[in-house]
Amino acid sequence: MTFHPSRRLLLAAAFLAAAVHAPANAQPAKAVKLIVPFPAGGTADVLPRILAEKVRSAYPAGIVVENKSGAGGNIGAEFVARSEADGTTFLVSPPGPIAINHHLYKSLNFDPTRWVPVTVIATVPNVLAVSNKVPARTLEEFVAHLKANPGKVSYASQGNGSTSHLTAALFMQLTGTQMVHVPYKGTAPALVDLVAGNVDVFFDNISSSAQFHIGNKLRVLAVADEKRSPALPQVPTFAEAKLPAMKAVTFFAMVAPPGTPKEAVEHAHKAFSEALAAPDVRQKFQEQGAVPSGSSPDQTGRFIREESERWSNVIRSAKVTVE
């Protein structure tokens, strides 16, 4: 088959136009970094590592998970915010540096409202966990115990302004109760003292507390989600105990630096949402007490704004601040 010279020119022009308009940022030429702004080992670190293994084919140049922890997640978040917006650096994080910290800290070196949403990878419900020394066996009994002992019951948190701190503040607002705050540097030391009976209460995420409940080391009285958790199906929700406004989930979202091209965001969403739908990934997430999501960028943006506003109200009401 012989091509006329003019036909060859037309074909060459067409190929050139396609190359110019192709989404060059969809598959980056260099390795992709998933920045986790908290230490290795926790749920915030485990979930993105599971996904990184699953999406390697979508990023031929490679994909790595890096931990850049400190300042409530702000150090890692600032690193991502200052990174080149080329679809090779993403923040994968719990709510703090995505939706909460700008309501807590007087100043930040990045603007959380400018994140480019990619997807919510999972949600993990918070639970009301109490020491075995606490006499209450149900949520109703626990509220009655608090009202009979105002200011005498202590509650742990992962630190001032953490999700567990704010969840406790929300609980006290809704129930008209008063507890004493004991901040820790993370989940592990808080759980150690809860199991030892050195602190009375901890609004922890279910992935950390479930094993201790099952082992009778502490008691989980209620789950702060709309439905019971498969991790502890026998434990009722707050809504079942007539406290429907007590909803507090720790979400893990993936966002990109301001200005990241739409093509790169769509490529990332497609790769990660497909990975989240895989049965083996869902099983691994369930073992962490996490419910996989995979929401669209638009849905993720709306969800983050709603969560930000909800916790902003709690922070203002409880007068929580972090230097």
C-alpha positions as CSV (number, residue, x, y, z in Angstrom):
1,M,0.0,0.0,0.0
2,T,1.5,3.4,-1.1
3,F,0.9,6.6,0.8
4,H,0.7,9.9,-1.1
5,P,3.2,12.5,0.4
6,S,0.4,14.7,1.5
7,R,-1.2,11.7,3.3
8,R,2.2,11.1,5.1
9,L,2.3,14.7,6.2
10,L,-1.3,14.6,7.6
11,L,-0.5,11.4,9.5
12,A,2.7,12.9,10.9
13,A,0.8,16.0,12.0
14,A,-1.9,13.9,13.7
15,F,0.7,11.9,15.6
16,L,2.5,15.1,16.7
17,A,-0.8,16.7,17.9
18,A,-1.6,13.5,19.9
19,A,1.8,13.6,21.5
20,V,1.5,17.3,22.4
21,H,-2.0,16.9,24.0
22,A,-1.3,13.5,25.7
23,P,-1.6,13.6,29.5
24,A,2.1,13.6,30.1
25,N,1.6,13.8,33.9
26,A,-0.6,10.7,34.0
27,Q,2.3,8.3,34.2
28,P,5.2,10.2,35.7
29,A,8.7,9.5,34.5
30,K,10.1,9.4,38.1
31,A,9.2,7.5,41.2
32,V,6.1,8.5,43.1
33,K,6.3,9.3,46.8
34,L,3.5,8.7,49.2
35,I,4.4,10.9,52.2
36,V,3.0,9.6,55.6
37,P,3.3,12.4,58.1
38,F,3.4,10.0,61.1
39,P,5.8,7.3,62.3
40,A,6.0,3.9,60.8
41,G,4.0,1.0,62.3
42,G,0.6,2.6,62.9
43,T,-2.5,2.3,60.8
44,A,-1.6,5.6,59.0
45,D,1.6,3.9,57.8
46,V,0.3,0.3,57.1
47,L,-2.6,1.2,54.8
48,P,-0.6,3.2,52.2
49,R,2.1,0.5,52.2
50,I,-0.6,-2.1,51.3
51,L,-1.8,0.1,48.4
52,A,1.7,1.0,47.2
53,E,2.4,-2.7,46.5
54,K,-0.9,-3.0,44.6
55,V,-0.5,0.0,42.3
56,R,3.1,-0.5,41.1
57,S,2.0,-1.3,37.6
58,A,0.3,2.1,37.3
59,Y,3.7,3.8,38.1
60,P,6.4,2.1,36.1
61,A,9.1,4.4,37.5
62,G,8.3,3.1,41.0
63,I,6.4,4.1,44.1
64,V,7.7,4.5,47.6
65,V,6.2,5.3,51.0
66,E,8.2,7.8,53.1
67,N,7.6,8.8,56.8
68,K,8.1,12.4,57.7
69,S,6.6,12.8,61.1
70,G,6.4,15.5,63.7
71,A,4.3,18.5,64.8
72,G,1.0,16.7,64.5
73,G,1.6,15.8,60.9
74,N,2.5,19.3,59.9
75,I,6.1,18.5,58.9
76,G,5.2,15.9,56.3
77,A,2.3,18.0,55.1
78,E,4.6,21.1,54.6
79,F,7.0,18.9,52.6
80,V,4.2,17.8,50.3
81,A,2.8,21.3,50.0
82,R,6.2,22.6,48.9
83,S,6.8,19.7,46.5
84,E,6.6,20.0,42.7
85,A,3.0,19.7,41.6
86,D,3.7,17.1,38.9
87,G,1.8,14.1,40.2
88,T,4.8,12.4,41.8
89,T,4.3,13.5,45.5
90,F,1.1,12.8,47.5
91,L,0.2,13.2,51.2
92,V,-1.6,10.1,52.7
93,S,-2.7,11.1,56.1
94,P,-5.3,11.0,58.9
95,P,-7.4,14.1,59.4
96,G,-4.9,16.4,61.2
97,P,-2.9,18.1,58.5
98,I,-5.7,17.7,56.0
99,A,-8.8,19.0,57.8
100,I,-8.1,19.9,61.4
101,N,-4.7,21.4,62.2
102,H,-5.5,24.8,60.7
103,H,-8.2,25.2,63.3
104,L,-5.8,24.3,66.1
105,Y,-2.5,25.9,65.3
106,K,-2.1,29.7,65.3
107,S,0.0,29.5,62.1
108,L,1.0,26.8,59.6
109,N,3.6,26.9,56.8
110,F,1.0,25.5,54.3
111,D,-2.6,26.1,53.5
112,P,-4.7,22.9,54.0
113,T,-7.6,24.4,52.1
114,R,-5.5,24.3,48.9
115,W,-4.9,20.5,48.9
116,V,-6.0,18.8,45.6
117,P,-8.2,15.9,46.7
118,V,-7.5,12.4,45.2
119,T,-9.4,9.9,47.3
120,V,-10.3,8.8,50.8
121,I,-8.6,5.4,51.1
122,A,-10.4,4.3,54.2
123,T,-12.2,5.2,57.4
124,V,-11.6,3.7,60.8
125,P,-14.3,4.3,63.5
126,N,-13.3,5.6,66.9
127,V,-14.5,3.7,70.0
128,L,-15.0,4.4,73.6
129,A,-12.5,2.1,75.4
130,V,-12.4,2.0,79.2
131,S,-10.1,0.4,81.8
132,N,-11.3,-2.7,83.4
133,K,-11.2,-0.7,86.7
134,V,-14.1,1.4,85.5
135,P,-17.3,-0.1,86.9
136,A,-19.5,0.6,83.9
137,R,-20.4,-2.2,81.5
138,T,-22.5,-0.2,79.1
139,L,-22.5,3.3,77.6
140,E,-25.5,4.2,79.7
141,E,-23.8,3.0,82.9
142,F,-20.6,4.9,81.9
143,V,-22.5,8.2,81.4
144,A,-24.2,7.7,84.8
145,H,-20.7,7.0,86.3
146,L,-19.4,10.3,84.9
147,K,-22.3,12.3,86.1
148,A,-21.9,10.9,89.6
149,N,-18.1,11.6,89.6
150,P,-17.6,15.0,87.7
151,G,-14.0,15.8,87.1
152,K,-12.8,12.6,88.7
153,V,-12.5,10.3,85.6
154,S,-9.4,10.7,83.4
155,Y,-9.2,10.2,79.7
156,A,-6.1,9.6,77.5
157,S,-5.4,11.1,74.1
158,Q,-2.7,10.7,71.5
159,G,-1.8,14.3,72.2
160,N,-3.4,17.8,72.5
161,G,-5.6,18.4,69.5
162,S,-5.5,14.8,68.3
163,T,-8.6,13.0,67.0
164,S,-8.9,11.1,70.3
165,H,-8.8,14.4,72.2
166,L,-11.4,16.0,70.0
167,T,-13.6,12.9,70.1
168,A,-13.6,13.1,73.9
169,A,-14.4,16.8,73.8
170,L,-17.4,16.0,71.5
171,F,-18.6,13.3,73.8
172,M,-18.5,15.6,76.9
173,Q,-20.4,18.3,75.0
174,L,-23.1,15.8,74.0
175,T,-23.5,14.2,77.4
176,G,-22.9,17.2,79.6
177,T,-20.1,15.4,81.4
178,Q,-16.6,16.4,82.6
179,M,-13.4,14.4,82.5
180,V,-9.7,15.2,83.1
181,H,-7.5,15.2,80.0
182,V,-4.2,13.2,80.1
183,P,-2.3,13.7,76.8
184,Y,0.2,11.1,75.6
185,K,2.7,11.0,72.7
186,G,0.8,8.6,70.5
187,T,-1.6,5.7,70.7
188,A,0.8,3.0,72.1
189,P,1.7,4.7,75.5
190,A,-2.0,5.7,76.0
191,L,-3.1,2.1,75.5
192,V,-0.4,0.8,77.9
193,D,-1.6,3.1,80.7
194,L,-5.3,2.3,79.9
195,V,-4.6,-1.5,80.2
196,A,-2.6,-0.9,83.4
197,G,-5.5,1.2,84.8
198,N,-3.4,4.3,85.2
199,V,-6.0,6.2,83.1
200,D,-9.7,5.5,82.8
201,V,-10.8,6.2,79.3
202,F,-9.5,6.4,75.7
203,F,-11.4,7.3,72.6
204,D,-9.1,5.2,70.4
205,N,-9.5,4.0,66.8
206,I,-10.9,0.5,66.7
207,S,-7.8,-1.0,64.9
208,S,-5.7,-0.4,68.0
209,S,-8.2,-1.3,70.8
210,A,-10.0,-4.3,69.3
211,Q,-7.3,-6.8,70.2
212,F,-7.2,-5.7,73.8
213,H,-11.0,-5.9,74.1
214,I,-11.0,-9.4,72.7
215,G,-8.2,-10.3,75.1
216,N,-10.2,-8.8,78.0
217,K,-7.5,-6.3,78.7
218,L,-10.0,-3.4,78.4
219,R,-13.7,-2.9,77.5
220,V,-15.0,-1.2,74.3
221,L,-18.4,0.2,75.2
222,A,-19.5,1.8,71.9
223,V,-18.5,2.4,68.3
224,A,-18.7,6.0,67.0
225,D,-19.9,5.1,63.5
226,E,-23.3,4.7,61.7
227,K,-23.0,0.9,61.7
228,R,-21.4,-1.7,63.9
229,S,-17.8,-2.6,63.0
230,P,-17.0,-6.1,61.5
231,A,-13.9,-6.0,63.8
232,L,-16.2,-6.0,66.9
233,P,-19.7,-6.9,65.7
234,Q,-21.0,-7.5,69.2
235,V,-20.2,-3.9,70.3
236,P,-23.1,-1.4,69.7
237,T,-22.9,2.0,68.1
238,F,-23.5,5.2,70.0
239,A,-26.6,5.7,67.9
240,E,-28.0,2.4,69.3
241,A,-27.5,3.9,72.8
242,K,-29.6,6.9,71.7
243,L,-26.5,9.2,71.1
244,P,-26.7,9.5,67.3
245,A,-24.7,12.7,67.1
246,M,-21.7,10.9,68.5
247,K,-20.0,10.0,65.2
248,A,-16.2,10.2,65.0
249,V,-14.2,8.3,62.4
250,T,-10.6,8.6,61.6
251,F,-10.3,8.9,57.9
252,F,-7.2,8.4,55.8
253,A,-7.1,10.5,52.7
254,M,-4.8,11.0,49.7
255,V,-4.2,14.6,48.6
256,A,-1.8,16.3,46.2
257,P,0.1,19.6,46.3
258,P,-1.8,22.8,45.1
259,G,-1.8,23.0,41.3
260,T,-1.4,19.3,40.6
261,P,-2.8,18.7,37.0
262,K,-6.2,17.0,36.7
263,E,-4.7,14.2,34.5
264,A,-2.3,13.2,37.3
265,V,-5.1,13.3,39.9
266,E,-7.4,11.2,37.7
267,H,-4.6,8.7,37.0
268,A,-3.9,8.4,40.8
269,H,-7.6,8.0,41.6
270,K,-8.1,5.3,39.0
271,A,-5.1,3.3,40.2
272,F,-5.9,3.6,43.9
273,S,-9.6,3.1,43.7
274,E,-9.1,-0.1,41.6
275,A,-6.6,-1.3,44.2
276,L,-9.1,-0.6,47.0
277,A,-11.7,-2.7,45.3
278,A,-9.4,-5.8,45.1
279,P,-10.6,-8.6,47.5
280,D,-7.1,-9.1,49.0
281,V,-6.7,-5.4,49.8
282,R,-10.1,-5.3,51.3
283,Q,-9.2,-8.3,53.5
284,K,-6.0,-6.6,54.7
285,F,-7.8,-3.4,55.4
286,Q,-10.5,-5.2,57.4
287,E,-7.7,-6.8,59.5
288,Q,-6.7,-3.2,60.4
289,G,-10.3,-2.4,61.3
290,A,-10.5,-0.1,58.2
291,V,-13.3,0.3,55.8
292,P,-12.0,0.9,52.2
293,S,-13.4,3.8,50.3
294,G,-12.0,4.9,47.0
295,S,-14.2,8.0,46.7
296,S,-13.9,10.3,43.7
297,P,-11.8,13.6,43.9
298,D,-15.0,15.6,44.1
299,Q,-16.6,13.4,46.8
300,T,-13.3,13.5,48.7
301,G,-13.2,17.3,48.6
302,R,-16.8,17.5,49.9
303,F,-16.1,15.0,52.7
304,I,-12.9,16.8,53.8
305,R,-14.8,20.1,54.0
306,E,-17.6,18.6,56.0
307,E,-15.2,16.9,58.4
308,S,-13.2,20.2,58.7
309,E,-16.3,22.2,59.6
310,R,-17.6,19.6,62.1
311,W,-14.3,19.4,64.0
312,S,-13.9,23.2,63.8
313,N,-17.1,23.6,65.8
314,V,-15.9,21.1,68.4
315,I,-12.5,22.9,68.7
316,R,-14.2,26.3,69.2
317,S,-16.7,25.0,71.7
318,A,-14.1,23.2,73.7
319,K,-11.5,26.0,73.3
320,V,-8.8,23.6,72.2
321,T,-5.6,25.2,71.1
322,V,-2.1,24.0,70.2
323,E,1.0,26.2,70.2
